[in-house]
Amino acid sequence: MSTGTTNKSWGNFLNFRTLKGMKSAVTTLSLMIYSTIICGQGIHPADLSIDTATKKISFVIKSAGNQYLASSWKTLWWGQHYRREWAVPVSFPVLMLSDIDGGLTPQKEGGGHETKTLRLLSGHGREYVLRTIDKSLDVLVPGEFKGTLLNDIVNDQISTAHPYASLAVAQLADAISIFHTNPKIYYVPDQTGLGEFKTVFANKLCLLEERPAGKGWEHNELFGDADNIVNTEKMLGKIFSNTENTVDQQTFLRIRLFDMLINDWDRHEDQWVWAVKKTKSDDFYIPIGRDRDQSFSKTDGVTLYFLSKPWALRPLKNLTPGIKDVRGENFSARNLDQQFLNQLTKEDWKAAINFIQSNLTDSSIRTAIGAMPKEANNISGEFLIKRLGQRRDNMMDYGMRYYSILGKQVTITGSAKKETFVIDFNKKKQVSITGLRSSNDTFYHRTFYRSTTKQINIYGLQEMMLIKWKGAQKIILLSDYWVAKETIIIPIQGKRLLEKRSAYMTVSTQTAMLQAILDSTAIGIHYTDITGPL
């Protein structure tokens, strides 16, 4: 607040001759008191901007985290990361909960290893989430090491993440037509609306965004007019209960390629929610990636160079022009990738890569980076624009290498319903697998080639699973096995190969697995129940 503005305010404060002067005096005095409180939080009155119309503090100038500044010696060993971006003062709008979407009311506190979160319900019945920008990894540090140098080193690595990356990621996602939230970063002052959560969230920088899986976001255009939005656990329950419920694998692939491009390595199951499109007989699940804290991650420095090797903290990867260890980059997402990229062909992957490369233009990258604070972009904005362009241009290389990795061992899952898997060996050096429902409708089909696929795992999640094959000239039984009760294997051509019943398998629902091992000499069938002995 400038000196001239301050003097004028004091003049109004001293003017008691009119009601207008009284009102101005009370407003100014309130602001002075609030400014004193703010100063107690390390913010100088000169770093406040007051809206002349509403007489409210509208902006606060503050850094996201001065504690990450380090000497050149420390940055040599532990990396430069985004330390300067965390430390640079930035102008943030002030968030009053009563001003957003009919007023926001706190519901529940949560959070993971790093971030504190607060669920908020708006006056219009929509749920939002407030997340602290600065983080702490203290929960990961054993008790005997808390408060030690090791504790400090662990927390220092929060600076590997860009504090404002999520603002740019939303714009990048929009360019390639994938669902996303619309985060905004605010300074949250102390206010009665925070209630019992003041101690955690008052006088902090926080990110506010929609909570898609919460209340009120059904039938909203932000998320494709979805009938419902659910978490991963609920989605998996539906998928495994009936193969008529399916995931949009094409969209999941596009998002996963996007994850690699922005170097967001933290894509475990809880980082996703799923927009549900319902019909009379099935649910169609469209993925929505959330929690983009690790986007643009930089793990430079001598120590992290070695710690990010495959034998150590493999998922940690630096924002390089390409991706060398593509398996490590995707380690956190490996389970979902194996489950929901299992039907896509090489042509599907190439088409998805071409789509991203065509739509994520240089101008769209520059616009997205421009959504972050200019103070931070003055430090690394041009670097990020250049690096994201390089990773986009190199996507065909690392993307197709990841396709090859996933293609070596493929997992196919049935459901709790009665199903048939038909394995066709009729064509040389390839095998075609088709999954059929009891109504004879196809729920899965893909052709595999010996040159790229070495193992196929088929999981039937019901005690009755029919497996048929045709065209095999040579079958190798890899090991003895147990077959779930009432499960039969019948060859379409030739005699029944094997049928074993196990006294151990009397429970009504057992998980069965078929492994079709492809190699250069023969095709082997290994059918076993993974809950029984081998």
C-alpha positions, 0 to 999 in steps of 0.5 A, a space after each residue: 500500500 503506497 504512502 499516499 494511499 496511507 495518508 489519505 486513509 488516515 485523513 478519512 479516519 480523522 474526518 468525523 464530521 460526516 457519516 461517510 467519513 465515519 464509514 471510511 474511518 472504520 474500514 481503514 482502521 479494520 484494514 490497518 488492524 488486519 495489516 498488522 495481523 498479516 505482518 505477523 505472518 511475514 507480509 509487509 503492508 507494502 505487499 498488500 493491494 487494496 481494492 478501492 471499490 470494496 476496501 478489501 485486501 485483494 492481493 498479497 505478495 508472497 513467496 511460496 517457500 524461501 526455505 528452499 534457497 541454497 548455496 552453490 555447494 548444496 545445489 551442486 550435490 542436491 540440485 538447483 531444482 526450482 528453488 528460485 521459483 519457490 523463493 521469488 515473491 509473487 502477487 496472489 489473489 486473496 481467497 475469502 471462502 464466502 466469495 466463491 460459488 455461493 460460499 464455501 463451507 469446510 467439510 473434512 480435512 485430508 491429505 497424503 504424505 506431503 499436502 494437507 487438503 480441505 474439502 469444501 462444499 459450495 452454496 450451489 452444492 458443488 465440492 471443491 478441495 483446498 490444498 496447501 502449496 508448501 508441503 512436508 515429508 516429515 511423515 515419511 521420516 522415521 521418528 529417530 531421524 525427525 529434526 535431524 539433517 536427514 529430515 531437512 534433506 528429505 523436505 528440501 527435495 520438495 523443491 524438485 517440483 515446480 510450485 505452479 506447474 498445475 496452472 500450466 498443466 490444465 492449459 496443456 491438457 485442454 490443448 489435447 482434449 482431455 478432462 482436467 480440473 481448473 486450479 487457482 492459487 490463492 493466499 488464504 487469510 484467517 477468517 471465521 469461515 475456516 472454523 476449526 481448520 484455521 490452524 492448518 490453512 489460515 495465512 497460507 498459500 493454497 490451491 483451490 480446484 474442483 473435486 470431480 469425485 465429490 458432490 455436484 459435478 455430475 452432468 457438468 460440461 467440465 467433465 463431459 456431462 458424466 452421469 457420475 464420477 468415481 474413484 479408482 476403487 469403485 471403478 475397479 469393482 464395477 469392471 471386475 463384476 461385469 465385462 460390460 463395464 469398460 474403460 476408455 482405453 484410447 483416452 487413458 493412453 492419451 493421458 498416460 502419454 501426456 503424463 510422460 511428456 510433462 514428467 509427472 511420474 507420480 500416477 498411482 491409482 489414487 491419482 485418478 477419478 473416472 467419469 461414468 457414462 451410463 447406458 441401460 446395460 453398461 458403464 463406460 469409464 473415462 479417466 481424469 488425471 488429478 493431483 499434478 504436483 510432480 509435473 515438470 519435476 527436476 531431479 538435477 544434482 549429483 546425489 539425485 543423479 545416482 539416487 534416480 538410477 534403476 537400483 535406487 529411487 527409479 521413478 524419480 526422473 529429471 526433465 530431460 529432452 527425452 526419456 531414457 528409462 521409460 519403465 522407471 518413468 512409469 513405475 507408479 502407473 504400471 498396474 493401471 497401464 497393464 490393465 487398461 492399455 492391454 487391448 490397444 495395438 501398435 497403430 493405436 499408440 502411433 495414432 495417439 502420439 501423432 494426435 498429441 504432436 499435432 495438437 500440442 503446438 508451440 503456441 499452445 505450450 507457450 500459452 500454457 506456461 504463461 498461465 503460471 506467475 510471470 515472476 516464476 516464468 522470468 526464471 524458467 519459463 523459456 526453459 520449460 517451453 523449450 523442454 516441453 517442445 523437445 519431449 513432444 517431438 521425441 514422444 514417438 521414440 519413448 512412447 513406442 518403447 513403452 508400448 514394446 515393454 507393455 507388449 512383452 507380457 500382457 494381462 487380460 482380465 475377465 469378470 465375475 460373470 461366466 465367460 469364454 476365452 478363445 485362443 486361436 493359433 491358426 496363423 503362423 507366429 501369432 495368436 489371437 485371443 477373444 473374450 466372449 460373454 455368455 451371450 456370445 458378445 465379444 468383450 476383448 479381442 487382440 492379435 499378438 505376435 511372437 516377435 513382440 509378445 512373450 507371455 499372456 496372462 488371462 485372469 478369470 474371476 469366476 469359478 466357471 471359465 471356458 477356455 478353447 483353442 484351435 490350431 496349435 501344433 505343439 502344446 507344452 505344459 510348463 508345470 503341474 497346476 490346479 484348476 478351479 472347481 467346474 473350470 474346463 479346458 476344451 480344444 476346438 480341434 482335437 481331443 481334450 488336453 487336460 482336466 484336473 480337479 483340485 480338492 483345494 478349490 471348493 470355494 464358489 469364487 476362485 481366481 484362475 489364470 491362464 498363461 500362454 507363453 509364446 517363444 520361437 519354438 512352441 506355444 505353451 499353455 500354463 493354466 493355474 489358479 493363483 490361489 492354489 499351490 503349484 
